[in-house]
């Protein structure tokens, strides 16, 4: 999905294949990209459409929103300590 979306975005920007290198000979990297990534395939791609919808959605903003709120102090509960203690007691009893 990411390959198709990224290359379609590059095609739209006119930078398809820019910065990429390959020793691929037949077809060359440029030829392969020209065959796989076309305006028609990008326009008809459900993956590209889904990514564009997600990036424009409030869910994207919520998933990657930044906050200016002060961080909450980390207060470890006793659950981890109790669970670790229980595991150690169980291991000791099993190994005896």
Order of alpha helices (4+ residues) and beta strands (2+ residues): alpha-alpha-alpha-alpha-alpha-alpha
